[in-house]
């Protein structure tokens, strides 16, 4: 420990920033079976690799009493780290602060990390847990979404973009993920919809549940928006790690090379019995794929 007052002040700010919306709201998040923004980052990235930026920024809004409600970091944690030793940029929305809603400063942090990912040629992962635009900031928050959408288009085909829906995401909070390359969701915990069940009921008089309107199974089985549905947040983050092992860092690099014991010229005799002679007889194509690919390693999308 040091007695330098400036260092002590810095550490105090760091501790305050790590608390997000406070212990009570963190406990509420855990009670719902969800992790916090920082806990998700810790699970996804290699231990000790995360480097945070803009941890002390605050929103600049003074209307509607927001000048008295400021939290360091402003509802999103941004930075970079490594996944299996490979550079990865990340932003994780903090639902304990303003419900993870997006305002001007929140968007500036996301835009900065996306710009860094594009410039340095590395994947960008968004851990989304947001109620949408911060209505207290009005059209400013809507304009901020446009800045993020622009980065989605600029990054498309340049670096991998992965979205992990971790909570109830509504409105503008789901437009950006829909523009990314892969979307992961968690059954019973994450939702994607333009507007919530209460608004739908008010407008159409139709009663729908969160799951029916925008749950993981709906988007995985019907709409096709979700590429991978997981049973828990930990499973979803593990699958993201696994997916990254198949992807290049950017459009100028090759995918990672993994030595395999499978001979590329091998003969798979099992295929003779697996595929029936009768063209009208069904068979499981996944069994065929697993025999053909190296070491039977197969990551299925839209299962």
C-alpha positions as a printed Julia matrix, in Angstrom:
303×3 Matrix{Float64}:
   0.0     0.0     0.0
   1.09    3.57   -0.65
   0.43    6.74    1.31
   0.33    8.85   -1.85
  -3.07   10.6    -1.69
  -3.4    10.67   -5.49
  -2.89    6.91   -5.72
  -5.38    6.37   -2.9
  -7.9     8.57   -4.7
  -7.37    6.58   -7.9
  -7.99    3.3    -6.11
 -11.11    4.73   -4.51
 -12.44    5.67   -7.93
 -11.6     2.22   -9.29
 -13.49    0.53   -6.46
 -16.44    2.85   -6.99
 -16.48    2.13  -10.71
 -16.42   -1.63  -10.13
 -19.57   -1.39   -8.0
 -21.67   -0.18  -10.91
 -25.2     0.52   -9.68
 -24.39   -0.61   -6.15
 -24.55   -3.76   -4.04
 -28.35   -3.8    -3.84
 -28.8    -3.79   -7.61
 -26.02   -6.34   -8.05
 -27.85   -8.63   -5.61
 -31.05   -8.08   -7.59
 -29.23   -9.1   -10.77
 -27.92  -12.26   -9.12
 -31.4   -13.08   -7.8
 -32.65  -13.16  -11.38
 -29.95  -15.7   -12.19
 -27.87  -13.21  -14.18
 -24.25  -12.2   -13.81
 -23.01   -8.63  -13.68
 -21.28   -6.93  -16.6
 -17.84   -7.46  -15.07
 -18.49  -11.06  -14.04
 -19.36  -11.86  -17.64
 -16.13  -10.31  -18.87
 -14.16  -12.32  -16.32
 -15.76  -15.55  -17.56
 -15.16  -14.8   -21.22
 -11.61  -13.45  -21.27
  -8.38  -15.1   -20.19
  -7.72  -14.56  -16.49
  -6.03  -11.23  -15.79
  -6.0   -10.13  -19.43
  -8.75   -7.48  -19.33
  -7.67   -3.86  -19.77
 -10.48   -1.4   -19.17
 -10.78    2.05  -20.71
 -13.02    5.01  -19.84
 -13.87    3.57  -16.44
 -14.41    6.99  -14.86
 -16.52    8.78  -17.47
 -19.99   10.03  -16.54
 -23.0    11.15  -18.54
 -23.38   14.86  -19.25
 -27.16   15.11  -18.96
 -28.63   17.62  -16.53
 -32.34   17.26  -17.36
 -34.86   15.21  -15.35
 -32.61   15.19  -12.28
 -29.91   13.11  -13.94
 -27.26   15.58  -12.8
 -27.76   14.07   -9.34
 -27.62   10.47  -10.64
 -24.17    9.85  -12.02
 -22.27    6.57  -11.98
 -18.67    6.08  -13.02
 -18.5     4.22  -16.32
 -22.06    5.13  -17.34
 -23.74    1.73  -17.71
 -21.18    0.0   -19.93
 -17.77   -1.59  -19.32
 -15.38   -1.43  -22.28
 -11.86   -2.61  -22.99
  -9.84   -5.43  -24.45
  -8.27   -8.7   -23.41
  -7.48  -12.11  -24.82
  -9.49  -15.26  -25.48
  -7.16  -18.26  -25.66
  -4.31  -15.79  -26.12
  -5.92  -13.93  -29.03
  -6.66  -10.19  -28.83
 -10.38   -9.44  -28.44
 -12.25   -6.17  -27.89
 -15.33   -6.17  -25.71
 -18.12   -4.04  -24.31
 -20.45   -5.28  -21.59
 -23.62   -3.35  -20.77
 -24.35   -2.92  -17.06
 -28.03   -3.42  -16.27
 -27.48   -2.21  -12.69
 -26.9     1.33  -14.01
 -29.95    2.92  -15.65
 -31.04   -0.53  -16.82
 -28.09   -0.6   -19.2
 -29.81    2.11  -21.26
 -27.8     3.8   -23.98
 -27.02    7.5   -23.78
 -24.48    9.72  -25.49
 -21.48    8.8   -23.32
 -22.41    5.1   -23.26
 -22.42    5.11  -27.07
 -19.12    6.99  -27.25
 -17.47    4.22  -25.24
 -18.91    1.5   -27.48
 -17.95    3.38  -30.65
 -14.39    3.85  -29.4
 -13.91    0.14  -28.7
 -15.39   -0.8   -32.09
 -13.08    1.67  -33.84
 -10.11    0.12  -32.03
 -11.21   -3.37  -33.09
 -11.43   -2.32  -36.74
  -8.12   -0.45  -36.66
  -6.22   -3.28  -34.98
  -7.95   -6.11  -36.81
  -9.45   -8.08  -33.93
 -12.92   -9.44  -33.05
 -15.38   -7.28  -31.13
 -17.84   -8.89  -28.72
 -20.88   -7.17  -27.25
 -22.44   -8.51  -24.06
 -25.86   -6.92  -24.39
 -28.1    -6.27  -21.39
 -29.97   -3.06  -22.11
 -33.47   -1.63  -22.02
 -32.75    0.47  -25.09
 -32.39    4.22  -25.49
 -32.1     6.41  -22.4
 -35.29    8.42  -22.78
 -34.04   11.24  -20.53
 -31.5    12.11  -23.23
 -34.11   12.22  -25.98
 -32.98   12.26  -29.61
 -29.34   12.42  -28.51
 -29.51    8.76  -27.53
 -31.2     7.88  -30.82
 -28.45    9.66  -32.75
 -25.9     7.74  -30.7
 -27.38    4.48  -31.94
 -26.73    5.64  -35.49
 -23.03    6.02  -34.65
 -22.95    2.39  -33.49
 -24.86    1.15  -36.53
 -22.31    2.86  -38.77
 -19.5     0.94  -37.05
 -21.44   -2.29  -37.51
 -21.46   -1.71  -41.26
 -17.81   -0.61  -41.37
 -16.73   -3.69  -39.4
 -18.86   -6.07  -41.46
 -16.6    -8.41  -43.41
 -13.52   -6.88  -41.78
 -13.5    -8.26  -38.22
 -15.79  -10.8   -36.53
 -18.68   -9.21  -34.64
 -20.37  -11.32  -31.98
 -23.36  -10.34  -29.83
 -24.37  -12.17  -26.67
 -27.85  -11.25  -25.46
 -27.74  -11.52  -21.68
 -30.97   -9.87  -20.55
 -34.16   -8.15  -21.73
 -33.0    -6.11  -24.72
 -35.61   -3.89  -26.36
 -35.84   -1.28  -29.1
 -32.54    0.14  -30.25
 -30.7    -2.39  -28.08
 -31.51   -5.18  -30.56
 -30.9    -3.39  -33.87
 -27.12   -3.43  -33.53
 -26.9    -7.13  -32.56
 -29.05   -7.99  -35.58
 -26.35   -6.43  -37.78
 -23.52   -8.49  -36.29
 -22.22  -11.84  -37.55
 -23.35  -14.12  -34.71
 -25.97  -13.78  -31.98
 -25.98  -15.93  -28.84
 -28.92  -16.04  -26.42
 -29.67  -17.66  -23.06
 -32.86  -19.65  -22.59
 -35.18  -18.25  -19.94
 -32.97  -15.24  -19.32
 -32.43  -13.18  -22.46
 -34.97  -11.57  -24.77
 -34.93   -9.57  -27.99
 -37.92   -7.5   -29.07
 -38.76   -4.11  -30.54
 -41.04   -3.35  -27.61
 -42.14   -5.25  -24.52
 -45.28   -7.27  -23.76
 -46.99   -4.39  -21.92
 -46.79   -2.08  -24.93
 -47.97   -4.87  -27.23
 -50.97   -5.41  -24.96
 -51.79   -1.7   -24.93
 -51.64   -1.36  -28.7
 -53.03   -4.69  -29.93
 -54.91   -5.94  -26.83
 -52.96   -9.17  -27.25
 -51.34  -10.76  -24.21
 -47.95  -12.33  -24.84
 -45.18  -13.43  -22.5
 -41.55  -12.38  -22.7
 -40.66  -15.85  -23.99
 -43.35  -15.84  -26.68
 -42.43  -12.37  -27.85
 -38.66  -12.58  -27.94
 -37.2   -15.53  -26.05
 -34.17  -17.54  -27.12
 -36.21  -20.45  -28.48
 -38.45  -18.15  -30.54
 -35.46  -16.52  -32.22
 -33.56  -19.79  -32.59
 -36.45  -21.84  -33.97
 -38.81  -19.37  -35.69
 -37.31  -15.99  -36.58
 -33.77  -17.29  -37.12
 -32.24  -14.19  -35.54
 -30.43  -16.24  -32.88
 -27.59  -18.43  -34.14
 -26.87  -20.27  -30.87
 -29.15  -20.76  -27.84
 -27.47  -21.74  -24.57
 -28.89  -23.0   -21.29
 -26.93  -20.6   -19.08
 -24.78  -17.49  -19.31
 -21.68  -19.53  -18.56
 -22.54  -21.96  -21.38
 -23.12  -19.07  -23.79
 -19.74  -17.52  -23.02
 -18.01  -20.89  -23.35
 -19.59  -21.35  -26.78
 -18.38  -17.9   -27.8
 -14.86  -18.93  -26.83
 -15.26  -22.09  -28.9
 -16.61  -20.19  -31.92
 -13.6   -17.86  -31.89
 -11.29  -20.85  -32.4
 -12.84  -21.28  -35.85
 -12.61  -17.63  -36.89
  -9.72  -15.51  -38.21
  -8.83  -12.3   -36.4
  -9.78  -10.27  -39.47
 -10.32  -10.48  -43.22
  -6.56  -10.38  -43.9
  -5.71  -13.42  -41.8
  -6.38  -17.15  -42.01
  -8.33  -19.02  -39.32
  -6.23  -20.55  -36.51
  -4.35  -23.71  -37.43
  -4.79  -26.66  -35.11
  -2.73  -29.83  -35.63
  -4.92  -32.86  -36.15
  -4.25  -36.58  -36.07
  -6.76  -37.19  -38.84
  -5.2   -38.04  -42.19
  -6.71  -35.74  -44.86
  -6.52  -38.67  -47.31
  -8.19  -41.12  -44.94
 -11.01  -43.36  -46.13
 -14.13  -43.34  -43.97
 -15.62  -46.78  -44.52
 -18.49  -45.94  -42.18
 -19.89  -43.65  -44.86
 -20.69  -46.7   -47.0
 -23.16  -47.94  -44.42
 -24.34  -44.57  -43.16
 -25.71  -43.25  -46.45
 -28.46  -45.58  -47.7
 -28.63  -46.83  -51.29
 -32.3   -45.89  -51.41
 -32.44  -42.11  -52.16
 -35.84  -41.94  -50.5
 -34.58  -43.28  -47.18
 -33.63  -40.64  -44.57
 -30.34  -40.45  -42.69
 -28.73  -38.04  -40.23
 -26.51  -35.63  -42.16
 -24.81  -34.58  -38.9
 -23.34  -38.06  -38.59
 -21.89  -37.63  -42.08
 -20.41  -34.25  -41.22
 -18.74  -35.56  -38.06
 -17.07  -38.34  -40.01
 -15.73  -35.94  -42.63
 -14.41  -33.09  -40.48
 -11.13  -33.33  -38.55
 -11.4   -35.02  -35.16
 -15.22  -34.87  -35.5
 -15.03  -31.22  -34.4
 -18.18  -29.49  -35.62
 -19.69  -26.19  -34.4
 -23.29  -26.03  -35.54
 -25.07  -22.75  -36.3
 -28.88  -22.48  -36.26
 -29.22  -25.93  -34.72
